[in-house]
């Protein structure tokens, strides 16, 4: 289900809770990704997720309101560059690694001892 691009540390500790949540919110995230791209805000929507509040992006879905393990935020690659989380020299690498946003959701997992981009395929209709 998760691509080879993802960090192996993700598998044991995070994969279960992320997958459980993702099933509940995938339609909302897919629609938000489509809106970001169709309105030409960015070709690279990113959904930071965290269990605690964090400063990257705008809150899209709070974990309390939807009975989730994670809070879901929305942003684009531009904010990662502005915050110097992705350096300008690595933009091309990021764009090459970025998976088809109609098929995959780009999550940015933010937790106490783990931060990483994660691509999860949207469920088949």
KAGIDA-V436003 format. One record per pair of residues at least 12 apart in sequence whose ideal C-beta (glycine too) atoms are under 7 Angstrom apart, sorted by the first residue. I is the first residue (numbers start at 0). J is the second residue. D is the distance in Angstrom with one decimal. If there is no record, write none. Layout:
I	J	D
I	J	D
This chain:
0	120	6.5
1	14	6.6
1	117	7.0
1	119	6.3
2	98	6.9
2	118	5.1
4	96	6.2
4	118	6.1
5	117	5.3
5	118	6.7
6	115	4.7
8	113	6.1
9	115	6.6
9	117	6.1
13	108	6.2
13	113	6.9
16	68	4.4
17	69	6.9
19	68	6.9
20	67	4.7
20	68	5.4
20	69	5.2
21	119	5.5
22	122	6.8
23	65	6.6
23	67	6.6
24	60	5.8
24	65	6.8
24	67	6.9
24	71	6.1
25	104	6.9
25	121	5.3
25	122	5.7
27	60	6.5
28	46	5.8
28	71	6.9
28	104	5.2
29	104	7.0
29	121	5.2
31	44	7.0
31	59	6.3
31	73	5.7
32	44	4.5
32	100	5.1
32	104	6.8
35	75	6.7
36	100	6.4
40	75	6.3
41	75	3.4
41	76	6.4
41	77	6.5
43	75	5.7
43	76	4.3
43	97	5.6
44	73	6.6
44	75	5.9
44	100	6.3
44	105	6.8
45	74	5.4
45	75	6.2
45	76	6.6
45	105	5.0
45	107	5.4
46	71	5.7
46	72	6.5
46	73	5.8
46	104	6.3
46	105	6.6
46	106	5.1
46	107	6.9
47	72	4.3
47	74	6.4
47	107	4.3
47	109	5.7
48	69	4.3
48	70	6.6
48	71	5.5
48	106	5.4
48	108	5.8
48	109	6.9
49	69	6.6
49	70	5.6
49	109	4.1
49	110	6.7
50	68	6.7
50	69	6.0
50	110	6.5
53	109	5.0
55	72	6.3
55	74	5.9
55	78	6.4
55	82	6.9
56	72	3.6
56	73	5.3
56	74	3.2
56	78	6.5
57	72	6.1
57	73	5.7
57	74	7.0
58	70	6.4
58	72	5.6
59	71	4.8
59	72	5.9
59	73	4.6
76	93	6.3
98	118	4.7
102	120	6.0
102	121	6.3
103	118	4.5
103	119	6.6
103	120	5.4
103	121	7.0
104	119	5.1
104	121	6.2
105	118	5.9
106	119	6.3
